Amino acid sequence: MEPRLALPAAAGVALVVGLAAAAPWLKFVFTIALAKGLAVLGILLLLRAGQVSFGHALYVAVGAYTVAFARPGIGELLVLLPLSVASATAVGFLVGLFVARYRDIFFGMLNLAFSMVFYSLLEKLYTYTHGTDGIRVDRPSFAGILLDRVPYEWVMLALVLALSLGLGALARVFLASPLGQALPAIKTRETRLEFAGISARRVLLIAYVASAALAGLAGGIIAVTTLHVTPLLAYWTHSGELVFIAILGGGGSVLGPFLGAIVFELVRVYASAAFPDAWQMILGAVLLGIILFASRGLWGLYEDLVSRRGARP
């Protein structure tokens, strides 16, 4: 990771670990937040192409339910998470073959439609999914070791931190590659891209499948952290939450999704504790403030502060 990002990434890891050590209940919050950050990192790839998915919770749910269905026969965390990625990748490829042909609002709404169809199936197929009651997930082992609750929570936090850093660096390499550089052209110069012999549909499909894989991994992590999955993971409000986080964090850096996810979860936890009946209004006010006063999100705000400090004599 380049020096411009290495310092804030290292500072963020140190802050997360320090706060989790000081307040143990934050381990759970940070693990869920970083998992959502992985899903939003996938949405960032699509945003670079000017496309917004309003149904990416579909892949979070696919990853989570893959873990729930596989857990009775597979007890190893390091096997369950790759399975969640594989299933979401497969579904993302099949759906992507269809939605990659569309752009703008049609792209977003088709993703929403697929997500809601899957949500309805999860609710109706009670024999397999237990409907809205969801499925309980037994705590898996890690590298063959069945850990108690507290060590397990630390392992999950460390694992998701490592995945966030590694996949964030990989996403940056992808965006800097010729394929990644073609994504913005889909938004601004798609016709020229086609004239150059590059298939815009293929480029978008690759980014879409990658984003589905990241969301599936996020769903797997959420399943083995909360130890319970429900159809709400596929509901449209969850997809909207991911888009909310993408706007909050900003799309200027691969660190933006993780910054936005952590701030989102902390605001929601504290707002719901202080104002149980009005926490959604507080979240809305935060988003409105970001749109009005920091249109590039929290990461853009950070970059502005750094540039101002660098400009001082």
C-alpha positions in Angstrom: 0.0 0.0 0.0 1.4 3.4 -1.0 2.6 5.8 1.8 -0.3 8.1 1.3 -2.6 5.3 2.5 -0.3 3.3 4.7 -0.2 5.9 7.5 -4.0 6.3 7.9 -4.5 2.6 7.5 -2.0 1.8 10.3 -3.5 4.5 12.5 -6.9 3.1 11.9 -5.9 -0.4 12.8 -4.2 0.9 16.0 -7.3 2.9 16.9 -9.7 0.0 16.3 -7.6 -2.4 18.4 -7.1 0.1 21.2 -10.8 1.0 21.4 -11.7 -2.7 21.3 -9.3 -3.4 24.2 -10.7 -0.5 26.2 -14.4 -1.4 25.5 -14.7 -5.2 24.8 -18.2 -4.8 23.4 -16.7 -2.8 20.5 -15.0 -5.9 19.1 -18.4 -7.0 17.8 -19.3 -3.6 16.4 -16.0 -3.2 14.6 -16.1 -6.7 13.2 -19.5 -6.1 11.7 -18.5 -2.6 10.5 -15.4 -3.9 8.7 -17.4 -6.7 7.2 -19.8 -4.2 5.8 -16.8 -2.2 4.6 -15.8 -5.1 2.5 -19.2 -5.2 0.8 -19.1 -1.4 0.3 -15.6 -1.8 -1.2 -17.3 -3.9 -3.9 -19.9 -1.2 -4.5 -17.0 1.3 -4.9 -15.8 -0.7 -7.9 -19.3 -0.2 -9.5 -19.4 3.5 -8.6 -16.2 4.0 -10.5 -18.1 2.9 -13.5 -21.0 5.2 -12.6 -23.3 2.4 -11.6 -25.1 2.1 -8.3 -26.5 -1.3 -7.1 -29.6 -1.0 -4.9 -29.6 -4.8 -4.3 -26.1 -5.8 -3.2 -27.5 -7.1 0.0 -28.4 -10.1 -2.2 -24.8 -11.3 -2.1 -24.4 -10.6 1.6 -27.4 -12.8 2.2 -26.1 -15.5 -0.2 -22.7 -15.6 1.7 -24.4 -15.7 5.1 -26.9 -18.4 4.2 -24.1 -20.5 2.6 -22.4 -20.5 5.9 -25.7 -21.3 7.7 -26.4 -24.2 5.5 -22.9 -25.6 5.4 -22.1 -25.2 9.1 -23.8 -28.4 10.3 -21.4 -30.4 8.2 -18.3 -28.1 8.1 -17.0 -26.7 11.4 -13.9 -24.9 10.1 -14.0 -21.1 9.7 -11.3 -21.1 7.1 -13.4 -23.3 5.0 -16.8 -21.7 5.5 -15.6 -18.2 4.5 -14.2 -19.3 1.1 -17.5 -21.2 0.5 -19.4 -18.0 1.1 -17.2 -16.2 -1.4 -17.6 -19.0 -4.0 -21.4 -19.1 -3.8 -21.7 -15.3 -4.0 -19.3 -15.2 -7.0 -21.3 -17.9 -8.8 -24.6 -16.1 -8.2 -23.0 -12.7 -9.1 -21.7 -14.1 -12.4 -25.2 -15.4 -13.4 -27.0 -12.2 -12.4 -24.2 -10.1 -13.8 -24.6 -11.7 -17.3 -28.0 -10.1 -17.3 -27.6 -6.7 -15.4 -24.3 -5.8 -17.1 -26.2 -5.0 -20.2 -28.0 -2.1 -18.5 -26.9 1.2 -17.1 -27.9 3.9 -14.6 -31.4 3.5 -13.0 -32.1 0.3 -14.8 -28.9 -1.3 -13.5 -29.8 -0.2 -9.9 -33.4 -1.3 -10.0 -32.7 -4.7 -11.6 -30.3 -5.4 -8.8 -33.0 -4.4 -6.3 -35.5 -6.7 -8.0 -33.2 -9.7 -7.8 -32.5 -9.0 -4.1 -36.1 -8.8 -3.2 -36.9 -12.0 -5.1 -34.3 -13.7 -3.0 -35.6 -12.1 0.2 -39.1 -13.4 -0.6 -37.7 -16.9 -1.2 -35.9 -16.9 2.1 -39.2 -15.9 3.8 -41.4 -18.4 2.0 -39.2 -21.5 2.0 -39.7 -22.0 5.7 -38.8 -25.7 5.7 -35.3 -24.8 4.7 -34.7 -21.3 5.9 -37.0 -21.1 9.0 -38.5 -17.9 7.5 -38.2 -14.8 9.5 -37.0 -16.7 12.5 -33.7 -17.3 10.7 -31.1 -20.0 11.2 -28.8 -20.2 14.2 -25.1 -20.7 13.3 -22.9 -22.7 15.8 -19.6 -21.1 16.5 -17.0 -22.6 14.1 -13.4 -23.6 15.0 -10.4 -21.6 13.8 -7.5 -23.7 12.3 -9.0 -26.7 14.1 -9.3 -25.0 17.5 -12.7 -24.4 19.1 -12.3 -21.1 20.9 -14.2 -19.6 23.8 -16.3 -16.5 23.1 -13.7 -13.8 24.0 -10.7 -15.3 22.2 -13.1 -16.0 19.2 -14.1 -12.4 19.1 -10.5 -11.3 19.0 -9.7 -13.8 16.3 -12.6 -12.5 14.2 -11.6 -8.9 14.6 -8.0 -9.7 13.7 -9.1 -11.7 10.7 -11.4 -9.1 9.4 -8.7 -6.4 9.9 -6.3 -8.5 7.9 -8.8 -9.1 5.1 -9.7 -5.4 5.0 -6.1 -4.4 4.6 -5.3 -7.1 2.1 -8.4 -6.8 -0.1 -8.2 -3.0 0.1 -4.7 -3.1 -1.3 -5.8 -5.6 -3.9 -8.7 -3.4 -4.9 -6.3 -0.5 -5.3 -4.1 -2.5 -7.6 -7.1 -3.6 -9.6 -8.3 0.1 -10.0 -4.9 1.1 -11.1 -4.7 -1.7 -13.7 -5.8 -1.2 -17.4 -9.0 -3.0 -16.6 -9.7 -0.8 -13.6 -8.9 2.3 -15.6 -11.5 1.3 -18.1 -14.3 1.5 -15.4 -14.5 5.3 -15.4 -14.8 5.2 -19.2 -18.0 3.3 -18.9 -19.4 6.3 -17.1 -18.1 9.0 -19.4 -16.9 7.5 -22.7 -18.4 4.1 -23.2 -18.8 4.5 -27.0 -15.1 5.4 -27.3 -14.2 2.4 -25.1 -16.1 0.1 -27.6 -14.4 1.7 -30.6 -11.0 0.9 -28.9 -11.9 -2.7 -29.0 -12.7 -3.0 -25.2 -16.0 -4.5 -24.3 -17.7 -2.3 -21.7 -20.1 -5.1 -20.8 -17.1 -7.5 -20.0 -15.3 -4.9 -17.9 -18.5 -4.2 -15.9 -19.2 -7.9 -15.5 -15.7 -8.5 -14.1 -16.2 -5.6 -11.6 -19.7 -6.8 -10.8 -18.5 -10.4 -10.0 -15.6 -9.0 -7.9 -18.1 -6.9 -6.0 -20.4 -9.9 -5.4 -17.5 -11.9 -4.1 -16.6 -9.1 -1.6 -20.2 -8.9 -0.5 -20.4 -12.7 -0.1 -17.3 -12.6 2.1 -18.9 -9.9 4.2 -22.1 -12.0 4.6 -20.0 -15.0 5.7 -18.2 -12.9 8.3 -21.5 -11.5 9.5 -22.9 -15.0 9.9 -20.0 -16.4 11.9 -19.9 -13.2 14.0 -23.6 -12.8 14.9 -24.1 -16.6 14.8 -27.6 -16.0 13.4 -28.8 -15.2 9.9 -32.3 -13.9 8.8 -33.9 -12.9 5.5 -33.4 -9.2 6.5 -29.9 -9.5 5.3 -31.3 -9.5 1.7 -34.0 -6.8 2.4 -33.8 -3.5 0.4 -33.1 -1.5 3.5 -29.8 -3.4 3.9 -28.8 -2.6 0.4 -29.7 1.0 1.0 -27.5 0.9 4.1 -24.5 -0.2 2.0 -25.1 2.7 -0.5 -25.4 5.0 2.5 -22.0 3.9 3.8 -20.5 4.3 0.3 -21.6 7.9 0.2 -20.6 8.5 3.8 -17.1 7.2 3.4 -16.5 8.6 0.0 -15.2 6.9 -3.2 -11.9 8.7 -3.4 -9.9 5.9 -1.7 -10.3 2.2 -0.9 -10.1 3.2 2.8 -13.3 5.3 2.4 -15.7 2.3 2.7 -14.1 1.1 5.9 -14.1 4.6 7.4 -17.7 5.1 6.5 -18.8 1.7 7.8 -17.1 2.3 11.2 -18.6 5.8 11.6 -22.0 4.5 10.5 -22.0 1.6 13.0 -20.8 3.8 15.9 -23.4 6.5 15.1 -26.1 3.9 14.9 -25.1 2.2 18.2 -24.9 5.4 20.2 -27.8 7.1 18.5 -30.1 4.1 19.1 -29.0 4.0 22.7 -29.6 7.7 23.3 -32.6 8.1 21.1 -34.3 4.7 20.5 -37.2 6.2 18.6 -35.2 8.7 16.5 -31.9 7.1 15.6 -32.9 6.9 11.9 -33.4 10.6 11.8 -29.9 11.1 13.3 -28.4 8.9 10.6 -30.3 10.8 8.0 -29.1 14.1 9.4 -25.5 12.8 9.2 -25.9 11.8 5.6 -27.5 15.1 4.7 -24.6 17.0 6.4 -22.1 14.9 4.4 -23.9 15.6 1.1 -24.1 19.4 1.8 -20.8 20.1 3.4 -18.5 17.2 2.4 -19.7 15.9 -1.0 -16.6 13.6 -1.3 -17.4 11.9 1.9 -15.4 11.4 5.1 -12.3 10.4 3.1 -12.5 13.6 1.0 -12.8 15.6 4.2 -9.7 13.9 5.5 -7.8 14.7 2.3 -8.9 18.3 2.5 -7.6 18.6 6.0 -4.3 17.0 5.1 -3.8 19.3 2.1 -4.5 22.4 4.1 -2.0 21.3 6.7 0.6 20.7 3.9 -0.1 24.1 2.4 0.7 25.9 5.7 4.1 27.7 5.7 
